[in-house]
Amino acid sequence: MLEFLDNFHADLATRDWEIVVTSSCGLQRARRNRLSAAASTRVLKRATPAYVTTRPPSVPSALGIFVASAYCFHTDRSVEKETPIMSKSHKPSSLAFGQAVIGPPGSGKTTYCLGMQEFLSAIGRKVAVVNLDPANEGIPYQCAVDISELITLTDVMENLKLGPNGGLIYCMEYLEANFDWLQEKLSQFKGHYFLFDCPGQVELCTHHSSLRNIFAQLAKWNFRLAAVHLVDSHYCTDPGKFISVLCTALSTMLHVALPHVNVLSKMDLIEQYGKLAFNLDYYTEVLDLSYLLDHLASDPFFKNYHRLNQKLVEVVEDYSLVSFVPLNVQDKESMRRVMQVVDKANGYSFGNSEQRSLQALMSAAVGADFHFTSTLAVQEKYIQPQESTVKQEDMDI
């Protein structure tokens, strides 16, 4: 390997090389091009070899990525300390509160941001919605900051020949390399409550570090955020999918490292694909999952994977972190409950931006609005009562 790298250094000085960015090491130090990714070639030609993939035009892209990764490890790694941060002179004097809206594709993140923006504006809050999804086209809400001004997924896919997943990772790393652009945009909305509409790629919330680094940088700028993780509520009707949702939610909570609120979205469609096996509070509070395993064992397909499902359930129960809040964006009472839970999580309830009575503060602190009662009201509103129990249905089968 070292001999290969030495030859690579020698060839680098004598050949004409094509400069191609990779998401593995080049993004985090690439210099900013505020226009679009279409002009990224001009910017990258001025970058140093340690920050980009260098390859002759005849070498396949996969080999170029391998060369770049090896070359980055071979060069001086002191550049990793060069994380752009806000200078003390630009550090805001007051706290900024907000929500980082995350979740899988189609879970309703953009619709949630629109509904929450309208709801919070109606009660007197100044709201700024930040679109961090470069693939989000046709934004329905009033967008204060849009990542498409910096980079778009379409430009990345066309110019760098990446797929949608690799392109989204590229865009997030590109934003991570241009924190000063984000800081400049956010500084125009002091005193606002922020909603960050994040990409729906699951890997960004469970494995990749760029989105977590962006949240960490916002925390350095005195942003107090809570992650609002949206999940389709109809997954509760399938025990196997619900276990998968629990594992994904737990992994996201541990990786993102923010105060976390899991939300079951689209409650009005919860029984679109089937009936619930238990009451709604069983799913929102994630009660004894052994009952869910027993119900899952009645399925001939999952019967062969009983031990695997049992171990997954034990992991979720050992951490005992996952719970859900039901939500229907079109229901004001449902939006109010989610707002209260999120305000407790990010600390907005205890801030000084609004006049609050001692009773309201104590209610936020101890949760005097009894979550079970609210969940029961949601169940009565959206779930049809079952004429027969699950055990009776199993016996009929």
N, C-alpha and C positions, 0 to 999 in steps of 0.2 A: 504493500500500500504506500509506504513512504517513497519507494523508488518511483512508483507511478505518479505521485504528487510532485516529486522533483522534476520529472519529465514534463509534467503538466505546467509547472512554473516556467520551464525553459521554452516550451512551445507558446506560452502566453505572450512572451516578449517578441516573438518572431512572426506570429500569424495574425490574420485578420479574423476576429471572433465575432460571432453574432451574440448579442446580449439578450437574454431571456430571463424574466423574473420567475422565481418559483415560490410557492407558498411555504416551503419548508424552512427557508432561511433568509430569503431576500426581502420579504415584505416588511419585516419589523424595522429595517433600517433604510428602506427606500425613501428618497426625497419626495416631497409633495408636489403633485401636479393638480391644481385646483380646478382645472377645466373638465377633464374626463379621462377615462382610462385609454381612450383612443390615442391620446398623445403620450402615453406612457413610454413608448419606444424612445422618444426624444429625451425624456428625463432619465431613463435607465442607461442610456449611452454615456451619461456623465457619472454614473455610479461606479464605485470601486468593485473589483472582482470578488471581494469577500462578501459582498451584499447581493450578488446576483449569480445566476447560472450562466456559465460561459461555455460555449460549445461551437465548433464549426458547423456551418449549415447542413453538412451531410450527416452529422451524428444524430441518432434518434433522441427524442425529447426525454425518454426514460433514462438513457445514459447521461444526458445532460443534468438531470436532477440529481443522479447519484454523484456525479463529479462535483456539483455545487455543494452538496451536503458534506462530502469528504473535504472539500477545499475550505469550507467554513470552519470545520473542526481543526484543520491544519494551521489556519491563520491565527493571529492574535485575538483572543476572545475577550479582551478588555472592552471592546466596543459594546458588549452586552450591557454594560453599566450605563450606556448613554440613553436612558429612558427619558423622553421629553416630559417634563413636569412644569407646572405653572410656577413662575417665579413668585417670590414673596410679595413683590410690588403689585402683582395681579391677583393675589389671593383674596377671595371675597370675604368681607367682614362678617357676613351673616350666613346662617344655614339655609340651604335649599332642600326642600323635600320633594319626593316624587316616587314613581313606580316604574320598575323595569318589567314590562309585559313580555313574558316568554311563553313558549308552548309549541307543540308540534304544528305542522302546516294544517290549516283548515279548522283550528280550534277556536277561532273567533277573536284573534288578538286585535286586528284593525277595527273590527266592529266594537270591541270592548273600549278601545281608545276613543272612538267617536262617541259612544254612549257615556263614558266617564267624563269626557271633555264637556259635553252638554250638561251633564248632571252637576258637575262641580261649578261650572260657570253660572248655573241657575241659582246656586246657593251663595254666590258671591266670591268665589275663588278665581284668581287670575291663573289660567292654565296655559301651558306651552307644551305642545305635542312634538316630540322629536322622532322622526322616522329614521331608524337605523337599519332598515331592511332595504338593501339595494335592488331587490327584485320586486318591491312593492310598487305596482303601477296603478294609476287611477285612485289616488288616495282620497277617501271621502271626507276626512276631517281637515280642519284648518291647520296646516303644518307650519310650525315655527322654524324648525331646522330639518333639512332634508339631506340625507347622505348622497342622494343622486346628484347634488351639486358638486360633490367631490369625486364620486365614482359610481358606476352602475354595473349591474351584473351582465347586462347585454354586451357592453363594451369589453368587459373582461373575457367573456366567452368567445367573442369574435376575434379579438386581438391576440389573446394568449392561448386560444384553442383549449380551453378548460370546459369541463362539464358544469352543470348547475351546482353540485355539491362543492367541487373544488373552487368554483368561482366565488361562492359565498364565503368560503374560508379565506380566499385571497382578499376579498373586499373588507372583511373584518380585520385582517392583519394590516391592510392598507390604512384603514381608519386608525388602528393602533399606532401606526407610524406617523400619523398626522394629528396628534392630540392638540397641537396649537390651533389648527383649523376648527376643531370642535370647541375648544375653549373660547375662541373668538366669537363663535356663533352663540354659545350659551350665555356669554357675558352680556348680551343684549337684552336678556329677559330676567333681570334681577327682580326678586320678589314674586316670581311665578312658581306655581306648582307644576312639576314636570311629569310627563308621561312619555316613556321611552318605548317605542314600538320596535321590538327586536325581531331578527330573522327567525324563521320557523325550523331551521335545520337542527335536529336533535343533538348532533355531535357537538355543536357549539356550546351547549349547556351541560353536556355530560362528559366530554373528553377534551375538547380543544380549549386552549387557554386564552384566546384573544378576547372573547366576550367577558370573561372574568377579569382580565387585565383592564378592560375599559371601565368596568364597574369599580375596580380598585382605584383607578385614576380619578374617577368622579368623586369617590370618597375623599381623596386628597384635596379636592377642590371644595370640600365642605358640602357635598351632596349627601343627603341621608335618604337612601333608597330602600324600598322593599320589593322583592321579586314577586310578581303575581304570575303564577304558573297556571295557565288555562288548559283544561283537559275536557274533551267531549264527554258529557254525562252519560251518553248511551253505552259507554264501555262498561258501566255498572251492570248492564243486563247480561253480560257474558263473563262468567267467573274467570276464565283464562285470560281474557283481555284486561280485566280489572287487576289481576295479579301483575301483569306486565306494566300497567299504568303505575301501580304502587312502586315497582322497582325503578321505573324511569323517574318518578317524582323524587324518590329517595336519593338516587344518584345525582339528580339536578340540585337538590338542596345541599348536598355535601360538596359539590363542585363549584357552584356559583358563590357560595359563602356570603349570602345576604339574608337578612330577615325575610322569611319565606311565607307566602300565602298560596296554598293550592286551591284552585277554583274549579268546580264542576260547571262548565258553561252549557248553554242551550238546554236549560232545564225543561223548557216547554216541549222538547223533543226527546226526553229521556227514555220513553217507552216506544220509540219509533221502531226499534229493532227487536223488541221482546219485553217481557215482564221482569220486574225485579224479584229476586229470590227472597229478599229480606226487606225490612223497612229501610227508609232512606238514611236514617241515622246510623245504621250499621255500616254504610259506605262512607258517610261523611266523617264519622269518628274512627273508622277503621277498627272495629271491635274484634272480638275473638275470631281470627281468621280460620280456625280449625273447622268451623261450621261451613265456611266457604269451600274448604278442601273436601269435606264430606259431600257437598253438593256437586263439586267438580268430579268426584269419583264416579258419579252416576253416568258420566259421559264415557262411552267405550274408548274413545280416542285418548282422553287424558288419564284413563285408568292405568295405562302403562307408564305414566310419568308421575305417579303419585309421590315418590320419594323426592324427585326434583322439585315439584311444586311445594312440597313440605319444607325443603331447605330454603327456598326463596321466601316463603312466608315467615320462616324463623328469622331471616335477616331483617325483614321489615319490622317484625314485632320486637326484635332485640334493640333496634334503634329507637323505636316508638316515637318517630318524629312526624309521620305523615298523617294529615287530616285534610278535610276538604270543606269548602264553603260553597253552597249551591248558588247559582246565578242565572237569572234571565235578564238580559240587557234591557228588554222592553218593560220590565217591572221596576218601578221606582223604589219600592220597598226593598227589593232584592239588591238593587244598586246601593242603597243606603247601608245595608248590612255589610256588604263587601267593603264599602268605603270606611266604615268604622273599624273593621278588622285590619285593613291596610294602614289606617292612621295610627293604630296601636303599634303595628309592627315597625313602621319607619320613624315613630316618635312624634309625628305631627300633632297628635292629641295633647302632647305635653309641651308644645312650643308656645311662643308668646305672640304669634302672628294674629291670633283671634282672641276675643274676650270669651273666657269660659268660666262657668261657675264651678264651685268646689264639687257639687253633686255630679256634674258632667265628667270632671277629672276622675273622681272615684269610680264612676261607672266604667270609664275606659280602663282603669287600673285593674279592677277586680272582675270585669266582664259581667256586670249586673243584668245584661240583657239576655241571659240564659239561652245559650246556643241551641239547646235541645228544643225549646219552645218554638224558636224560629224555624228549625229544620222540620218540625212537625207541621207547621203551617205551610211550608213549601210542599211537603208530601201530600197534604190534603188538597192543594191547589193543582198540582201537576200530575199526580199519580192516581190511576184508577184503582179503587179497592178490589182486591182479589176475592173471587167467590170461593176459591179452594186454596188450601195451603200447599206449599211446595212438597211436603211429604206425601200428601194425597195425590199430587200430580205424578210424583215418582212411582207411586204404587200403581197408578193407572197405566203408566208406560210399561 
